[in-house]
Amino acid sequence: MSRGPGEDVQKSPGAVTATPRLARAGLLDTARVLGGVLVPMVAEGVVARRKTMVRLGGRLDTHGRAARILNGLRARHDADALALTFPRPMVLALRPPAVTATLHGTPDPFTPASTEKVAALSRFQPTGVLISDNRHRQARRELNELALQTSADVHSLHRRCGEIIESEVAELLPTLTDGHLTWDAYAVAHWRMVRRFVFGDAARNDEALTDLLTVLRRDANWGPAFPRRSATYGNFRRRLDHLVAAAPEDSLAGIVRDAVDRPGSLDPTGQIPHWLFAFDAVAVAVHRALALLAAHPATAAAARTETAGVESTAARVLPTLRATVLESLRLWPTTLAILREASRDVRWDGGLVAEGTTTIVIGEFFQRDDDAMDFAQRFTPEVWTDGRAQGLAGVVPFSDGPGECPGRNVVLMFATAVLAAIGRDVDLDDNVLSPRVRAGQTEMPHSLDHFDLTIGLRAAR
């Protein structure tokens, strides 16, 4: 799943891509990237968002400033990627050929298990597929695809997923104060849905599990700079093992548990922490998608028409709502940067990407690229239904290539079912909404603070 986020099915195995052009940044350009792009991103929290820093970043327009810096670098350098002058070897993608070569070159010559990613994610998913070595990666990848049913448009648990979402949304809506859906209110309901879907109904109120995961994810923000909480991880893993052992067959945990006769080094249970990590990104995407629907009544009306009379919205691919979720992820990616590491020397035009070099793809820069699309800064859901978005190499809300998110379709099924359940009986009120996204506003802001985002709901007319 994304984020992060997470990564998905191979769209074009062995895709042949043009060799990117590589240039080297001087000290001044490297400083611009570090100070104006990477440091604000790290400060915001790459594994678990820091509320204070997200709010500050919005006020300082750090995302917009980063886009301006990257556009300036692109204008100054006749290259697809820029090697930074920094003790740690890094290459920054500037144009789509570098994105395609990197993501379609996974896992060779670009491994998803970059040094930075391993240092962070090993705190709560040490056997997760994203940071697995070559001996285990393929088998764990296949296990994830099997459990998440990557190749299916709709997961076999769609009916169960829909029932869970409908019941939790029905319980959530009457509790809202003055019809205001805040992030805090939605997040509580969201995690109840997730725990039931992943582990079964008995886990609905097991907030201790997700609280422990949050602690470990916050530590992961610091990479290797923060001491490891071995006892906290031990408590988390024991609780996880217990829930997986007790999970019913009609749960994601039950499916992955029963998929392997002899788990051994595959560690089916060890794949689940990344799913939970990705479901946090799903919550953010859903909350922002509600804001987009509230600010665009015509799209909200089309979505309601689409879901009218549908018994189980999770059983159907709902084009308008799916496109709204994808636009939420395009405009405001939940994965701030996609990292890969060269597992061997790679020759690009103009220079060598040496073994051990971290390649960096800033998703938002490419997904809101005015040079590549005329809708870059606008909410334009139709680009996902007419194929325009899928044809753009840098638009990768779930990553791309062999490392694309195996949970992509589960994410879209879950998210669209939540939006359908909320929108079925209430209207979204654009009068009670973030001041940064309003009805009639054409260009979307570069950042949208989901923590402070409140959406008004009123009884359907």
C-alpha positions as a Markdown table, in Angstrom:
| # | Residue | x | y | z |
|---|---|---|---|---|
| 1 | Met | 0.0 | 0.0 | 0.0 |
| 2 | Ser | 1.1 | 3.6 | -0.5 |
| 3 | Arg | 3.0 | 5.8 | 1.2 |
| 4 | Gly | 4.2 | 5.4 | 0.9 |
| 5 | Pro | 1.4 | 5.1 | 0.9 |
| 6 | Gly | 3.7 | 1.4 | -0.3 |
| 7 | Glu | 4.4 | 0.0 | -3.9 |
| 8 | Asp | 2.4 | -2.1 | -6.7 |
| 9 | Val | 2.1 | -4.5 | -9.7 |
| 10 | Gln | 4.5 | -4.6 | -12.5 |
| 11 | Lys | 2.8 | -2.6 | -15.4 |
| 12 | Ser | 5.4 | -3.2 | -18.0 |
| 13 | Pro | 8.0 | -5.9 | -17.2 |
| 14 | Gly | 11.4 | -5.2 | -18.6 |
| 15 | Ala | 10.3 | -1.9 | -20.0 |
| 16 | Val | 13.0 | -0.3 | -22.2 |
| 17 | Thr | 13.6 | 3.3 | -21.2 |
| 18 | Ala | 15.8 | 6.0 | -22.6 |
| 19 | Thr | 19.1 | 6.5 | -20.8 |
| 20 | Pro | 18.7 | 9.6 | -18.6 |
| 21 | Arg | 21.1 | 12.5 | -18.8 |
| 22 | Leu | 23.0 | 13.2 | -15.6 |
| 23 | Ala | 24.5 | 16.5 | -14.5 |
| 24 | Arg | 26.4 | 17.4 | -11.3 |
| 25 | Ala | 25.1 | 20.1 | -9.0 |
| 26 | Gly | 27.5 | 22.6 | -7.5 |
| 27 | Leu | 27.6 | 23.5 | -3.8 |
| 28 | Leu | 25.1 | 26.3 | -4.2 |
| 29 | Asp | 22.5 | 24.2 | -6.0 |
| 30 | Thr | 23.1 | 21.3 | -3.6 |
| 31 | Ala | 22.4 | 23.7 | -0.7 |
| 32 | Arg | 19.2 | 24.9 | -2.4 |
| 33 | Val | 18.0 | 21.3 | -2.6 |
| 34 | Leu | 19.0 | 20.4 | 0.9 |
| 35 | Gly | 17.6 | 23.6 | 2.6 |
| 36 | Gly | 14.6 | 24.2 | 0.4 |
| 37 | Val | 13.4 | 20.6 | -0.5 |
| 38 | Leu | 14.8 | 17.8 | 1.6 |
| 39 | Val | 15.1 | 19.4 | 5.0 |
| 40 | Pro | 11.5 | 20.7 | 5.1 |
| 41 | Met | 10.3 | 17.3 | 3.9 |
| 42 | Val | 12.2 | 15.5 | 6.6 |
| 43 | Ala | 11.0 | 18.0 | 9.2 |
| 44 | Glu | 7.4 | 17.3 | 8.2 |
| 45 | Gly | 7.9 | 13.6 | 8.9 |
| 46 | Val | 8.4 | 11.1 | 6.1 |
| 47 | Val | 7.1 | 8.1 | 8.1 |
| 48 | Ala | 4.7 | 9.8 | 10.5 |
| 49 | Arg | 3.5 | 13.3 | 9.9 |
| 50 | Arg | 4.3 | 15.9 | 12.6 |
| 51 | Lys | 1.3 | 18.0 | 13.2 |
| 52 | Thr | 3.2 | 21.2 | 14.1 |
| 53 | Met | 5.6 | 20.9 | 11.2 |
| 54 | Val | 2.8 | 20.2 | 8.7 |
| 55 | Arg | 1.0 | 23.3 | 9.9 |
| 56 | Leu | 4.1 | 25.4 | 9.7 |
| 57 | Gly | 5.0 | 24.1 | 6.3 |
| 58 | Gly | 1.6 | 25.1 | 5.0 |
| 59 | Arg | 2.0 | 28.6 | 6.4 |
| 60 | Leu | 5.5 | 29.0 | 4.9 |
| 61 | Asp | 4.4 | 27.3 | 1.6 |
| 62 | Thr | 7.4 | 25.0 | 1.8 |
| 63 | His | 5.9 | 22.7 | -0.9 |
| 64 | Gly | 5.4 | 25.6 | -3.3 |
| 65 | Arg | 8.9 | 26.8 | -2.6 |
| 66 | Ala | 10.3 | 23.3 | -3.2 |
| 67 | Ala | 8.6 | 23.2 | -6.6 |
| 68 | Arg | 10.1 | 26.6 | -7.5 |
| 69 | Ile | 13.5 | 25.4 | -6.6 |
| 70 | Leu | 13.2 | 22.3 | -8.6 |
| 71 | Asn | 11.8 | 24.2 | -11.6 |
| 72 | Gly | 14.8 | 26.5 | -11.3 |
| 73 | Leu | 17.2 | 23.6 | -11.3 |
| 74 | Arg | 15.5 | 22.1 | -14.3 |
| 75 | Ala | 15.8 | 25.4 | -16.2 |
| 76 | Arg | 19.6 | 25.7 | -15.4 |
| 77 | His | 20.6 | 22.2 | -16.1 |
| 78 | Asp | 20.2 | 20.4 | -19.4 |
| 79 | Ala | 19.7 | 17.1 | -17.6 |
| 80 | Asp | 17.1 | 14.6 | -16.4 |
| 81 | Ala | 18.8 | 14.1 | -13.0 |
| 82 | Leu | 21.2 | 16.0 | -10.8 |
| 83 | Ala | 24.0 | 14.4 | -8.8 |
| 84 | Leu | 24.3 | 16.4 | -5.5 |
| 85 | Thr | 27.6 | 17.5 | -4.1 |
| 86 | Phe | 27.2 | 15.9 | -0.8 |
| 87 | Pro | 29.2 | 13.3 | 1.3 |
| 88 | Arg | 26.3 | 10.8 | 0.9 |
| 89 | Pro | 25.9 | 10.1 | -2.8 |
| 90 | Met | 22.5 | 11.2 | -4.0 |
| 91 | Val | 20.8 | 11.8 | -7.4 |
| 92 | Leu | 17.7 | 13.9 | -7.7 |
| 93 | Ala | 15.3 | 13.3 | -10.6 |
| 94 | Leu | 14.4 | 16.4 | -12.5 |
| 95 | Arg | 12.6 | 15.1 | -15.6 |
| 96 | Pro | 10.5 | 12.0 | -16.3 |
| 97 | Pro | 13.2 | 9.9 | -18.0 |
| 98 | Ala | 15.0 | 9.7 | -14.7 |
| 99 | Val | 11.8 | 8.7 | -12.9 |
| 100 | Thr | 11.0 | 5.9 | -15.4 |
| 101 | Ala | 14.6 | 4.6 | -15.5 |
| 102 | Thr | 14.7 | 4.5 | -11.7 |
| 103 | Leu | 11.3 | 3.0 | -11.0 |
| 104 | His | 11.3 | 0.5 | -13.9 |
| 105 | Gly | 14.9 | -0.4 | -12.9 |
| 106 | Thr | 13.6 | -2.0 | -9.6 |
| 107 | Pro | 14.9 | -4.2 | -8.1 |
| 108 | Asp | 17.9 | -4.2 | -10.4 |
| 109 | Pro | 19.9 | -2.0 | -10.7 |
| 110 | Phe | 17.8 | 0.1 | -8.2 |
| 111 | Thr | 16.8 | -1.6 | -5.0 |
| 112 | Pro | 13.8 | -0.3 | -3.0 |
| 113 | Ala | 15.7 | -1.2 | 0.2 |
| 114 | Ser | 17.7 | 2.1 | 0.3 |
| 115 | Thr | 19.9 | 2.7 | 3.3 |
| 116 | Glu | 17.6 | 5.5 | 4.5 |
| 117 | Lys | 14.5 | 3.3 | 4.1 |
| 118 | Val | 16.0 | 0.4 | 5.9 |
| 119 | Ala | 17.1 | 2.6 | 8.9 |
| 120 | Ala | 13.5 | 3.9 | 9.2 |
| 121 | Leu | 11.2 | 1.0 | 8.4 |
| 122 | Ser | 13.2 | -1.7 | 10.1 |
| 123 | Arg | 11.9 | -0.2 | 13.4 |
| 124 | Phe | 8.4 | -1.6 | 12.9 |
| 125 | Gln | 8.6 | -4.0 | 9.9 |
| 126 | Pro | 12.0 | -5.6 | 9.9 |
| 127 | Thr | 10.9 | -8.4 | 7.5 |
| 128 | Gly | 8.7 | -6.1 | 5.3 |
| 129 | Val | 9.1 | -6.6 | 1.6 |
| 130 | Leu | 10.2 | -3.1 | 0.9 |
| 131 | Ile | 13.4 | -3.5 | 2.9 |
| 132 | Ser | 14.0 | -7.2 | 2.2 |
| 133 | Asp | 17.2 | -8.4 | 0.7 |
| 134 | Asn | 17.5 | -10.2 | -2.6 |
| 135 | Arg | 17.1 | -13.6 | -1.0 |
| 136 | His | 13.6 | -12.8 | 0.4 |
| 137 | Arg | 12.2 | -10.0 | -1.7 |
| 138 | Gln | 10.6 | -11.9 | -4.5 |
| 139 | Ala | 8.9 | -14.5 | -2.3 |
| 140 | Arg | 7.6 | -11.8 | 0.0 |
| 141 | Arg | 6.4 | -9.8 | -2.9 |
| 142 | Glu | 4.5 | -12.7 | -4.2 |
| 143 | Leu | 3.0 | -13.3 | -0.8 |
| 144 | Asn | 1.8 | -9.7 | -0.6 |
| 145 | Glu | 0.3 | -9.8 | -4.1 |
| 146 | Leu | -1.5 | -13.1 | -3.2 |
| 147 | Ala | -3.0 | -11.7 | 0.0 |
| 148 | Leu | -3.9 | -8.3 | -1.5 |
| 149 | Gln | -5.0 | -9.8 | -4.8 |
| 150 | Thr | -3.0 | -7.3 | -6.7 |
| 151 | Ser | -4.2 | -8.4 | -10.2 |
| 152 | Ala | -7.9 | -8.2 | -9.2 |
| 153 | Asp | -10.0 | -5.0 | -9.8 |
| 154 | Val | -11.9 | -5.8 | -6.6 |
| 155 | His | -10.7 | -7.9 | -3.7 |
| 156 | Ser | -12.6 | -11.0 | -2.7 |
| 157 | Leu | -13.4 | -9.5 | 0.7 |
| 158 | His | -15.2 | -6.6 | -0.9 |
| 159 | Arg | -18.6 | -7.4 | 0.6 |
| 160 | Arg | -17.0 | -7.7 | 4.1 |
| 161 | Cys | -15.2 | -4.5 | 3.6 |
| 162 | Gly | -18.4 | -2.7 | 2.5 |
| 163 | Glu | -20.3 | -4.0 | 5.5 |
| 164 | Ile | -17.6 | -2.8 | 8.0 |
| 165 | Ile | -17.4 | 0.7 | 6.4 |
| 166 | Glu | -21.2 | 1.1 | 6.2 |
| 167 | Ser | -21.7 | 0.2 | 9.9 |
| 168 | Glu | -18.8 | 2.4 | 11.1 |
| 169 | Val | -19.9 | 5.4 | 9.1 |
| 170 | Ala | -23.5 | 5.0 | 10.3 |
| 171 | Glu | -22.1 | 5.1 | 13.9 |
| 172 | Leu | -19.8 | 8.1 | 13.1 |
| 173 | Leu | -22.2 | 10.6 | 11.5 |
| 174 | Pro | -24.6 | 11.1 | 14.4 |
| 175 | Thr | -21.8 | 11.8 | 16.8 |
| 176 | Leu | -20.4 | 14.8 | 14.9 |
| 177 | Thr | -20.8 | 18.2 | 16.6 |
| 178 | Asp | -22.8 | 20.6 | 14.5 |
| 179 | Gly | -22.2 | 18.3 | 11.5 |
| 180 | His | -18.5 | 19.1 | 11.4 |
| 181 | Leu | -16.2 | 16.2 | 10.4 |
| 182 | Thr | -12.8 | 16.9 | 11.9 |
| 183 | Trp | -9.6 | 14.9 | 11.3 |
| 184 | Asp | -9.7 | 13.6 | 14.8 |
| 185 | Ala | -13.2 | 12.3 | 14.5 |
| 186 | Tyr | -12.6 | 10.7 | 11.2 |
| 187 | Ala | -9.3 | 9.1 | 12.3 |
| 188 | Val | -11.0 | 7.2 | 15.2 |
| 189 | Ala | -13.6 | 5.8 | 12.9 |
| 190 | His | -11.1 | 5.0 | 10.2 |
| 191 | Trp | -8.9 | 2.9 | 12.4 |
| 192 | Arg | -11.9 | 1.0 | 13.7 |
| 193 | Met | -12.7 | 0.1 | 10.1 |
| 194 | Val | -9.1 | -0.8 | 9.3 |
| 195 | Arg | -8.6 | -3.1 | 12.4 |
| 196 | Arg | -11.9 | -4.9 | 11.6 |
| 197 | Phe | -11.0 | -5.3 | 8.0 |
| 198 | Val | -7.4 | -6.5 | 8.7 |
| 199 | Phe | -7.9 | -8.6 | 11.8 |
| 200 | Gly | -11.6 | -9.1 | 12.3 |
| 201 | Asp | -14.3 | -7.6 | 14.6 |
| 202 | Ala | -12.5 | -8.5 | 17.8 |
| 203 | Ala | -9.8 | -6.0 | 17.0 |
| 204 | Arg | -12.1 | -3.1 | 16.5 |
| 205 | Asn | -11.2 | -1.3 | 19.7 |
| 206 | Asp | -7.6 | -2.5 | 20.0 |
| 207 | Glu | -6.2 | 1.0 | 19.9 |
| 208 | Ala | -3.1 | -0.2 | 21.8 |
| 209 | Leu | -1.9 | -2.0 | 18.7 |
| 210 | Thr | -2.1 | 1.1 | 16.4 |
| 211 | Asp | -0.8 | 3.4 | 19.2 |
| 212 | Leu | 2.3 | 1.2 | 19.5 |
| 213 | Leu | 2.8 | 1.4 | 15.8 |
| 214 | Thr | 2.4 | 5.2 | 15.9 |
| 215 | Val | 5.2 | 5.4 | 18.5 |
| 216 | Leu | 7.5 | 3.3 | 16.3 |
| 217 | Arg | 6.7 | 5.2 | 13.2 |
| 218 | Arg | 7.5 | 8.5 | 14.9 |
| 219 | Asp | 10.8 | 7.1 | 15.9 |
| 220 | Ala | 11.3 | 6.0 | 12.3 |
| 221 | Asn | 11.2 | 9.6 | 11.3 |
| 222 | Trp | 14.6 | 10.0 | 12.8 |
| 223 | Gly | 16.2 | 7.1 | 10.9 |
| 224 | Pro | 19.3 | 5.9 | 12.6 |
| 225 | Ala | 19.6 | 9.0 | 14.8 |
| 226 | Phe | 17.1 | 7.8 | 17.4 |
| 227 | Pro | 17.7 | 4.9 | 19.8 |
| 228 | Arg | 15.7 | 1.8 | 19.0 |
| 229 | Arg | 12.8 | 0.9 | 21.3 |
| 230 | Ser | 13.3 | -2.9 | 21.3 |
| 231 | Ala | 10.7 | -3.4 | 24.1 |
| 232 | Thr | 8.1 | -1.3 | 22.3 |
| 233 | Tyr | 8.6 | -3.3 | 19.1 |
| 234 | Gly | 8.4 | -6.5 | 21.1 |
| 235 | Asn | 5.1 | -5.5 | 22.6 |
| 236 | Phe | 3.8 | -4.5 | 19.2 |
| 237 | Arg | 4.9 | -7.8 | 17.6 |
| 238 | Arg | 3.4 | -10.0 | 20.4 |
| 239 | Arg | 0.1 | -8.1 | 20.1 |
| 240 | Leu | 0.2 | -8.5 | 16.3 |
| 241 | Asp | 1.0 | -12.2 | 16.5 |
| 242 | His | -2.0 | -12.7 | 18.8 |
| 243 | Leu | -4.4 | -10.8 | 16.5 |
| 244 | Val | -3.2 | -12.7 | 13.4 |
| 245 | Ala | -3.6 | -16.1 | 15.1 |
| 246 | Ala | -7.2 | -15.2 | 16.1 |
| 247 | Ala | -8.1 | -13.5 | 12.8 |
| 248 | Pro | -11.1 | -15.0 | 11.0 |
| 249 | Glu | -10.8 | -16.3 | 7.4 |
| 250 | Asp | -12.7 | -13.3 | 6.1 |
| 251 | Ser | -10.0 | -10.8 | 7.1 |
| 252 | Leu | -6.7 | -9.8 | 5.4 |
| 253 | Ala | -4.7 | -11.2 | 8.2 |
| 254 | Gly | -6.5 | -14.5 | 7.9 |
| 255 | Ile | -5.8 | -14.7 | 4.2 |
| 256 | Val | -2.1 | -14.0 | 4.5 |
| 257 | Arg | -1.8 | -16.3 | 7.5 |
| 258 | Asp | -3.4 | -19.2 | 5.7 |
| 259 | Ala | -1.5 | -18.6 | 2.4 |
| 260 | Val | 1.7 | -20.2 | 3.7 |
| 261 | Asp | 1.8 | -23.7 | 5.1 |
| 262 | Arg | 5.3 | -23.2 | 6.6 |
| 263 | Pro | 5.9 | -19.4 | 7.1 |
| 264 | Gly | 9.6 | -19.7 | 7.8 |
| 265 | Ser | 11.5 | -16.7 | 6.5 |
| 266 | Leu | 8.5 | -15.4 | 4.6 |
| 267 | Asp | 7.0 | -14.1 | 7.9 |
| 268 | Pro | 3.4 | -13.4 | 6.7 |
| 269 | Thr | 2.6 | -11.6 | 9.9 |
| 270 | Gly | 5.6 | -9.3 | 9.4 |
| 271 | Gln | 4.1 | -8.0 | 6.2 |
| 272 | Ile | 1.1 | -6.5 | 8.0 |
| 273 | Pro | 2.8 | -3.5 | 9.7 |
| 274 | His | 3.3 | -2.0 | 6.3 |
| 275 | Trp | -0.3 | -2.5 | 5.4 |
| 276 | Leu | -1.3 | -0.6 | 8.6 |
| 277 | Phe | 1.3 | 2.1 | 7.7 |
| 278 | Ala | -0.3 | 2.5 | 4.3 |
| 279 | Phe | -3.8 | 2.7 | 5.8 |
| 280 | Asp | -2.7 | 5.8 | 7.6 |
| 281 | Ala | -2.1 | 7.4 | 4.2 |
| 282 | Val | -5.5 | 6.1 | 3.1 |
| 283 | Ala | -7.1 | 8.1 | 5.9 |
| 284 | Val | -5.3 | 11.3 | 4.8 |
| 285 | Ala | -6.3 | 10.7 | 1.1 |
| 286 | Val | -9.9 | 10.2 | 2.1 |
| 287 | His | -10.1 | 13.3 | 4.3 |
| 288 | Arg | -8.6 | 15.4 | 1.5 |
| 289 | Ala | -10.9 | 13.8 | -1.1 |
| 290 | Leu | -13.9 | 14.8 | 1.0 |
| 291 | Ala | -12.6 | 18.4 | 0.8 |
| 292 | Leu | -12.3 | 18.2 | -2.9 |
| 293 | Leu | -15.8 | 16.9 | -3.3 |
| 294 | Ala | -17.2 | 19.6 | -1.0 |
| 295 | Ala | -15.4 | 22.2 | -3.1 |
| 296 | His | -16.7 | 20.7 | -6.4 |
| 297 | Pro | -20.4 | 20.1 | -6.1 |
| 298 | Ala | -20.8 | 18.9 | -9.7 |
| 299 | Thr | -18.3 | 16.0 | -9.0 |
| 300 | Ala | -20.0 | 15.2 | -5.7 |
| 301 | Ala | -23.4 | 15.0 | -7.5 |
| 302 | Ala | -21.9 | 12.8 | -10.2 |
| 303 | Ala | -20.5 | 10.5 | -7.5 |
| 304 | Arg | -23.9 | 10.3 | -5.7 |
| 305 | Thr | -25.6 | 9.3 | -9.0 |
| 306 | Glu | -23.0 | 6.7 | -9.6 |
| 307 | Thr | -23.6 | 5.1 | -6.2 |
| 308 | Ala | -27.4 | 5.3 | -6.2 |
| 309 | Gly | -29.0 | 1.9 | -5.9 |
| 310 | Val | -25.7 | 0.1 | -5.5 |
| 311 | Glu | -26.0 | -2.4 | -2.6 |
| 312 | Ser | -22.3 | -2.8 | -1.9 |
| 313 | Thr | -20.1 | 0.1 | -3.1 |
| 314 | Ala | -17.0 | -1.9 | -2.2 |
| 315 | Ala | -18.0 | -4.5 | -4.8 |
| 316 | Arg | -18.0 | -1.9 | -7.6 |
| 317 | Val | -15.3 | 0.2 | -9.3 |
| 318 | Leu | -16.8 | 3.7 | -8.9 |
| 319 | Pro | -15.1 | 5.8 | -11.5 |
| 320 | Thr | -15.9 | 9.3 | -10.1 |
| 321 | Leu | -14.9 | 8.5 | -6.5 |
| 322 | Arg | -11.9 | 6.5 | -7.6 |
| 323 | Ala | -10.7 | 9.4 | -9.7 |
| 324 | Thr | -11.3 | 11.8 | -6.8 |
| 325 | Val | -9.1 | 9.7 | -4.6 |
| 326 | Leu | -6.4 | 9.5 | -7.3 |
| 327 | Glu | -6.6 | 13.3 | -7.7 |
| 328 | Ser | -6.2 | 13.7 | -3.9 |
| 329 | Leu | -3.0 | 11.6 | -4.2 |
| 330 | Arg | -1.8 | 13.4 | -7.3 |
| 331 | Leu | -2.2 | 16.9 | -5.8 |
| 332 | Trp | -1.0 | 16.0 | -2.3 |
| 333 | Pro | 1.0 | 12.8 | -2.4 |
| 334 | Thr | 1.1 | 11.0 | 0.9 |
| 335 | Thr | 4.6 | 9.6 | 0.0 |
| 336 | Leu | 6.7 | 12.7 | 0.0 |
| 337 | Ala | 9.6 | 11.1 | -1.8 |
| 338 | Ile | 10.3 | 7.8 | -3.5 |
| 339 | Leu | 13.7 | 6.4 | -2.7 |
| 340 | Arg | 15.8 | 3.8 | -4.5 |
| 341 | Glu | 19.5 | 2.8 | -4.1 |
| 342 | Ala | 21.8 | 1.7 | -6.9 |
| 343 | Ser | 22.8 | -1.9 | -6.2 |
| 344 | Arg | 25.6 | -1.6 | -8.8 |
| 345 | Asp | 27.2 | 1.0 | -10.9 |
| 346 | Val | 24.8 | 2.4 | -13.5 |
| 347 | Arg | 26.0 | 4.4 | -16.5 |
| 348 | Trp | 23.8 | 7.3 | -17.4 |
| 349 | Asp | 24.6 | 9.9 | -20.1 |
| 350 | Gly | 27.0 | 12.4 | -18.6 |
| 351 | Gly | 28.1 | 10.4 | -15.6 |
| 352 | Leu | 28.0 | 7.3 | -13.4 |
| 353 | Val | 25.3 | 6.6 | -10.8 |
| 354 | Ala | 27.7 | 4.7 | -8.4 |
| 355 | Glu | 26.7 | 1.7 | -6.4 |
| 356 | Gly | 25.2 | 2.8 | -3.1 |
| 357 | Thr | 23.8 | 6.1 | -4.5 |
| 358 | Thr | 20.3 | 7.0 | -3.3 |
| 359 | Thr | 18.0 | 8.2 | -6.1 |
| 360 | Ile | 15.2 | 10.6 | -5.1 |
| 361 | Val | 11.9 | 11.2 | -6.9 |
| 362 | Ile | 9.8 | 14.0 | -5.4 |
| 363 | Gly | 6.4 | 12.9 | -6.4 |
| 364 | Glu | 4.5 | 16.2 | -6.0 |
| 365 | Phe | 6.9 | 17.9 | -8.4 |
| 366 | Phe | 6.2 | 15.6 | -11.2 |
| 367 | Gln | 2.5 | 15.2 | -10.5 |
| 368 | Arg | 2.0 | 18.9 | -10.6 |
| 369 | Asp | 4.4 | 19.6 | -13.5 |
| 370 | Asp | 3.1 | 22.5 | -15.6 |
| 371 | Asp | 5.5 | 21.5 | -18.4 |
| 372 | Ala | 3.9 | 18.1 | -18.7 |
| 373 | Met | 0.2 | 18.8 | -18.2 |
| 374 | Asp | -2.2 | 21.7 | -18.6 |
| 375 | Phe | -4.2 | 20.6 | -15.5 |
| 376 | Ala | -1.3 | 20.4 | -13.1 |
| 377 | Gln | -2.6 | 22.7 | -10.4 |
| 378 | Arg | -6.3 | 22.0 | -10.8 |
| 379 | Phe | -8.6 | 19.3 | -9.5 |
| 380 | Thr | -9.3 | 17.4 | -12.7 |
| 381 | Pro | -10.7 | 13.9 | -11.9 |
| 382 | Glu | -11.6 | 13.2 | -15.6 |
| 383 | Val | -7.9 | 12.8 | -16.4 |
| 384 | Trp | -8.1 | 9.4 | -14.6 |
| 385 | Thr | -11.1 | 8.2 | -16.6 |
| 386 | Asp | -10.0 | 9.4 | -20.0 |
| 387 | Gly | -6.4 | 8.0 | -19.6 |
| 388 | Arg | -4.5 | 11.2 | -19.7 |
| 389 | Ala | -3.0 | 10.8 | -16.2 |
| 390 | Gln | -1.9 | 7.2 | -16.8 |
| 391 | Gly | 0.0 | 8.3 | -19.9 |
| 392 | Leu | 2.3 | 10.7 | -17.9 |
| 393 | Ala | 5.6 | 9.1 | -16.8 |
| 394 | Gly | 6.0 | 11.2 | -13.7 |
| 395 | Val | 2.4 | 10.7 | -12.3 |
| 396 | Val | 3.0 | 7.8 | -9.9 |
| 397 | Pro | 0.7 | 8.0 | -6.9 |
| 398 | Phe | 1.4 | 4.4 | -6.1 |
| 399 | Ser | 5.0 | 4.4 | -7.4 |
| 400 | Asp | 5.5 | 2.5 | -10.7 |
| 401 | Gly | 7.3 | -0.4 | -12.4 |
| 402 | Pro | 7.9 | -3.7 | -10.6 |
| 403 | Gly | 7.9 | -1.9 | -7.2 |
| 404 | Glu | 4.4 | -0.4 | -7.7 |
| 405 | Cys | 2.1 | -0.8 | -4.6 |
| 406 | Pro | 0.7 | -4.3 | -4.4 |
| 407 | Gly | -2.2 | -2.9 | -2.4 |
| 408 | Arg | -3.3 | -0.3 | -4.9 |
| 409 | Asn | -6.7 | -1.8 | -5.6 |
| 410 | Val | -7.4 | -2.5 | -2.0 |
| 411 | Val | -6.6 | 1.1 | -1.2 |
| 412 | Leu | -8.9 | 2.4 | -3.9 |
| 413 | Met | -11.7 | -0.1 | -3.0 |
| 414 | Phe | -11.6 | 0.9 | 0.7 |
| 415 | Ala | -11.3 | 4.7 | 0.1 |
| 416 | Thr | -14.1 | 4.9 | -2.5 |
| 417 | Ala | -16.4 | 2.8 | -0.2 |
| 418 | Val | -15.8 | 5.2 | 2.6 |
| 419 | Leu | -16.5 | 8.2 | 0.4 |
| 420 | Ala | -19.7 | 6.6 | -0.9 |
| 421 | Ala | -20.9 | 5.7 | 2.6 |
| 422 | Ile | -20.4 | 9.3 | 3.8 |
| 423 | Gly | -21.9 | 10.9 | 0.8 |
| 424 | Arg | -24.9 | 8.7 | 0.4 |
| 425 | Asp | -27.1 | 10.4 | 3.1 |
| 426 | Val | -25.4 | 13.8 | 3.6 |
| 427 | Asp | -24.4 | 16.7 | 1.5 |
| 428 | Leu | -20.9 | 18.1 | 1.8 |
| 429 | Asp | -21.0 | 21.8 | 2.8 |
| 430 | Asp | -18.4 | 23.9 | 1.3 |
| 431 | Asn | -19.2 | 26.7 | 3.7 |
| 432 | Val | -17.4 | 24.7 | 6.5 |
| 433 | Leu | -14.1 | 23.8 | 4.9 |
| 434 | Ser | -10.5 | 24.5 | 5.0 |
| 435 | Pro | -9.9 | 28.1 | 3.8 |
| 436 | Arg | -7.3 | 26.7 | 1.5 |
| 437 | Val | -9.8 | 24.8 | -0.6 |
| 438 | Arg | -13.0 | 26.5 | -1.5 |
| 439 | Ala | -15.8 | 26.1 | -4.0 |
| 440 | Gly | -15.0 | 28.1 | -7.1 |
| 441 | Gln | -11.2 | 28.1 | -6.4 |
| 442 | Thr | -9.4 | 27.0 | -9.5 |
| 443 | Glu | -5.8 | 26.3 | -8.4 |
| 444 | Met | -5.3 | 23.9 | -5.5 |
| 445 | Pro | -2.7 | 24.9 | -2.8 |
| 446 | His | 0.6 | 23.0 | -2.7 |
| 447 | Ser | -0.2 | 21.8 | 0.7 |
| 448 | Leu | -3.4 | 20.8 | 2.5 |
| 449 | Asp | -3.1 | 20.3 | 6.3 |
| 450 | His | -5.4 | 17.3 | 6.9 |
| 451 | Phe | -4.9 | 17.8 | 10.7 |
| 452 | Asp | -6.8 | 21.1 | 10.6 |
| 453 | Leu | -9.2 | 20.2 | 7.9 |
| 454 | Thr | -12.9 | 20.4 | 8.9 |
| 455 | Ile | -15.6 | 19.4 | 6.5 |
| 456 | Gly | -19.3 | 20.4 | 7.0 |
| 457 | Leu | -22.0 | 17.8 | 6.5 |
| 458 | Arg | -25.7 | 18.5 | 6.3 |
| 459 | Ala | -28.7 | 16.3 | 5.8 |
| 460 | Ala | -29.3 | 15.6 | 2.1 |
| 461 | Arg | -31.9 | 17.6 | 0.4 |
